Amino acid sequence: MEHENKITRRSFLKTSTFVATAVLGSGVMGNAAEHKHSTNPTPKSKDSTNTEKYRQARGRMFFTKDEDFQVLSAATERIFPADELGEGSIALGVPYFIDNQLAGAYGNNIREYMQGPFSKGEPTQGYQTPMIRQEIFLEGVHCIQRESKKRFKKNFPDLNPKEQDKILHDFEADKVAMEGVEASYFFSLLREMTLCGVYADPIYSGNDGMKGWKMKEFPGAQMSYLAFITDEKFQKIPPMSLSDMEGGM
């Protein structure tokens, strides 16, 4: 991350393709109302007109302390920073996306078996902590703040980018002790959810104005591709949010 935001953004964009599958499959998101897909040809996109109401209605559901939310926000901004390619995590609403997801099924590990007995597993066995994701993120955010004050005598959001990157790199490399979970695992969740927030449908409080999609020329939740399916040329289709389908329900 020390080599300027340009390199950071490119490196994350190159490895973010896997996130699209998770986002589109709604494996993470589960707090929005169901929408019916029309069989009519794809209409012209309303762009961010409908998604604007979701941005205005955005609010915190899990992080009750401003300090915790600000630390989370600063950390996600370093993972996906603003640069010449577009806006960063904060402007895209990623911190709110993560907050909202932690308040729901994702944060409570509703789909996982979380009862004992507990024993140390192998790295290849996946989720290896009795802590639910709400607890992991709270511990992680608190630990980031503690490291910041211990090393630099400042709150994490007040550090310069190089100082913030140093702390986050140490989490990624497992050089920071966390209670009940490895620092590298927390960082992997933080990075995954940051990218999910960038590319999720705006109804889930991230990807403000579909700007994350626009950076990758992703069309979003189109109702149909019948108008373009036989065209051999690449089509730049204005993205649509699930909220744009409300008029056709």
Secondary structure by P-SEA (a helix, b strand, c coil): ccccaaaaaaaaaaaaaaaaaaaaaccccccccbbbbbccccccccccccaaaaaaaccccccccaaaaaaaaaaaaaacccccccccccccaaaaaaaaaaacccccccccccccccccccccccccccccaaaaaaaaaaaaaaaaaaccccccccccaaaaaaaaaaaaacccccccccaaaaaaaaaaaaaaaacccccccccccaaaaaaaccccccccccccccccccccccccccccccccc
